[in-house]
Amino acid sequence: MKSFTWLAVLCLVSNLERLTTPHTQRTTVSSQSIYIYRRRRAGSYLIFNRDFPTAFYAHGDTEGHCEFKTAPDFKFCEDAIFWDIHDEATNSVRHETIISCDPGRGEWNTVMGPLMNPDPHGALWLLSAEKDAVPQRITMENYPSNHDFHPLGIAISPAHGNTPSNLFAINHARQRTVIEQFTISPVSPGVATHVRTISSPYFVSPNSLALTSPSSFYVSNDHLMTRRLPWGLGSVLPITETMLTLPLGWVSHITLDPEPTAHTPILEHKFAALFIPFANGVSLSPSGSHLAVASSTSAEVRMYSRDPTTNTLSHEHSVPVPFCPDNLEFDESGTLIVSGHPHFPSLVKTKNDPANAKAPSWVVAINQTHDVETLFQSDGTYFSSSAGSLRDASTGTLLVNGLYETGVLVCRP
């Protein structure tokens, strides 16, 4: 829909005063990058700038340090998470990566549209850390045969030894958005067993998850008014909410009954952070003391301090970024890795024609003093529509997935 082109205008208008204010934070971009971000000009760049490098990686040339991981139907990936598997015998931890993808996104996208055909199912994928590893589609056992699967945000609890982990996936199914719970074991990591479908009237537009325990989590809701609204309202009100940067998104904390067969799965729902324009990705810091929330239409990351006993959040500050942020994830060092969309008109074109159009990508790291450093950038021809990224702090390996891209990109220093 052409109206979505104005989402970029929103990013400019809503942030013009903020973006033209002097500041003390710096953005570090290698001299190899054509496009150097300056906060005072970020708003206009979100609309007009197309001056991106074909491919830039901060720790080496892309040809020698980056590779695509591909497999049949492994495309249009929204989120990626590390699955920490603890080996108590050797006192070591290994990372497996789980990725949520939906090849049918071009026909079913409850955030940007369209809502045409929900029949093709998405999938969860497993990617091991070995350099020669190939993506493996995860088999979903006991999944209801008549139930759609269109995964967005995902989260998983750590595994200790061979103890299974709880895996959660937001599912934008045809009737309403729900959260699916699975268990997955290091013994058979290619199989996820469906446990239950979690539904709530508070799940209006769930987007991203961050676990606080194996049976509790924060969940963002990106819009109050969604494309599911009847009588044609779904084609007008969500766009209005987005264009006007209305602060109608929020983050909730959910506590589940650990018993899978419980009649009422949700023991407690608590509003943790309100009035966030387009609340997108969420991530909990390694210490558990802070939650980061991406506000896409504000072009910023909001940082909240967390009380671990009550899960109450208090807004501390916001960090502007030179794009509309999508997903984000803390690495083990406490650095926040953020991915997003620096040129929204291109993203809209890609959404309308994913087979032919391309959208620029941008991934940054925000350290604990709030400096912003570019890790990866592309004009879209090398890698399109970056939606999520992970970095292994011990090795520096960076993984990037694209909303309308085939495969994922893995770059090693």
BELSULHU-V234179 format. One record per pair of residues at least 6 apart in sequence whose C-alpha atoms are under 6 Angstrom apart, sorted by the first residue. I is the first residue (numbers start at 1). GAP is how many residues later the second one is. Records with the same first field share a line. If there is no record, write none. Layout:
# BELSULHU-V234179
I = GAP + GAP
This chain:
# BELSULHU-V234179
5 = 340
7 = 236
8 = 39 + 336
10 = 233
11 = 286
12 = 31
19 = 20 + 21
20 = 20
25 = 346
26 = 345
27 = 345 + 346
28 = 345
29 = 345
34 = 18 + 19
35 = 17
42 = 280
46 = 296 + 297
47 = 296
52 = 327
53 = 325 + 326
54 = 324 + 325
55 = 322 + 323
56 = 320 + 321
57 = 318 + 319
58 = 317
59 = 354
65 = 346 + 347
66 = 344 + 345
67 = 342 + 343
68 = 340 + 341
69 = 338 + 339
70 = 337
74 = 333
75 = 28 + 330 + 331 + 332
76 = 25 + 26 + 27 + 327 + 328 + 329
77 = 23 + 24 + 324 + 325 + 326
78 = 22 + 23 + 74 + 309 + 325
79 = 20 + 21 + 74 + 309
80 = 18 + 19
81 = 16 + 17
82 = 13 + 14 + 15
83 = 12 + 13 + 14
84 = 10 + 11 + 74
85 = 8 + 9 + 73 + 74
86 = 6 + 7 + 73 + 74 + 75
87 = 74
96 = 32
97 = 29 + 30
98 = 27 + 28
99 = 25 + 26
100 = 24 + 51
101 = 21 + 22
102 = 20
104 = 16
107 = 7 + 9 + 10
108 = 6 + 7 + 8 + 9 + 10
118 = 56
121 = 28
122 = 27 + 28
124 = 14
125 = 11 + 12 + 13
126 = 9 + 10
127 = 8
138 = 52 + 53
139 = 52
140 = 52 + 53
141 = 52 + 53
142 = 52
143 = 51
148 = 25
149 = 22
150 = 21 + 22
151 = 19 + 20
152 = 18
153 = 16 + 17 + 54 + 55 + 56
154 = 14 + 15
155 = 12 + 13 + 54
156 = 10 + 11
157 = 8 + 9 + 57
159 = 6
162 = 24
164 = 20 + 21
165 = 18 + 19
166 = 16 + 17
167 = 14 + 15 + 16
168 = 12 + 13
169 = 10 + 11
170 = 9
171 = 6 + 7 + 8
178 = 20 + 21
179 = 18 + 19
180 = 17
181 = 14 + 15
182 = 10 + 11 + 12 + 13
183 = 9 + 10
184 = 8
205 = 16 + 17 + 18
206 = 14 + 15
207 = 13 + 14
208 = 11 + 12 + 73 + 74
209 = 9 + 10
210 = 7 + 8 + 73
211 = 6
215 = 41
216 = 38 + 39 + 40
217 = 36 + 37
218 = 34 + 35
219 = 32 + 33
220 = 30 + 31 + 59
221 = 28 + 29
222 = 27 + 56 + 57 + 58
223 = 26
224 = 24
225 = 13
226 = 8 + 12
227 = 7
228 = 6
245 = 32
246 = 31
247 = 28 + 29 + 30
248 = 27 + 28 + 29
249 = 26 + 27 + 28 + 29 + 30
250 = 23 + 24 + 25 + 26
251 = 21 + 22
252 = 18 + 19 + 20
253 = 16 + 17
254 = 14 + 15
255 = 11 + 12 + 13
256 = 9 + 10 + 11
257 = 8 + 10
272 = 40 + 41
277 = 18
278 = 17 + 18 + 19
279 = 15 + 16
280 = 14 + 15 + 46
281 = 12 + 13 + 45 + 46 + 47
282 = 10 + 11
283 = 8 + 9 + 46
284 = 6 + 7
285 = 45
289 = 16 + 17
290 = 14 + 15 + 16
291 = 12 + 13
292 = 10 + 11
293 = 8 + 9
294 = 7 + 31
295 = 6
296 = 28 + 29
299 = 22 + 24 + 25
300 = 19 + 20 + 21
301 = 17 + 18
302 = 16
303 = 13 + 14 + 15
304 = 9 + 10 + 11 + 12
305 = 8 + 9
306 = 6 + 7
323 = 17 + 18 + 19
324 = 16 + 17
325 = 14 + 15
326 = 13 + 14 + 61
327 = 12 + 60 + 61
328 = 9 + 10
329 = 7 + 8
330 = 6 + 7
331 = 60 + 62
332 = 61
335 = 31 + 32
336 = 29 + 30
337 = 27 + 28
338 = 25 + 26
339 = 23 + 24 + 47 + 48 + 49
340 = 22 + 46 + 47
341 = 20
346 = 13
347 = 12
350 = 7 + 8
358 = 22 + 26
359 = 21 + 25 + 26
360 = 18 + 19 + 20 + 24 + 25
361 = 16 + 17 + 23 + 24 + 25
362 = 14 + 15
363 = 12 + 13
364 = 9 + 10 + 11
365 = 7 + 8
366 = 6
384 = 21
385 = 17 + 18
386 = 15 + 16
387 = 14 + 15 + 16
388 = 12 + 13
389 = 10 + 11
390 = 8 + 9
391 = 6 + 7
397 = 14 + 15
398 = 12 + 13
399 = 10 + 11
400 = 8 + 9
401 = 7
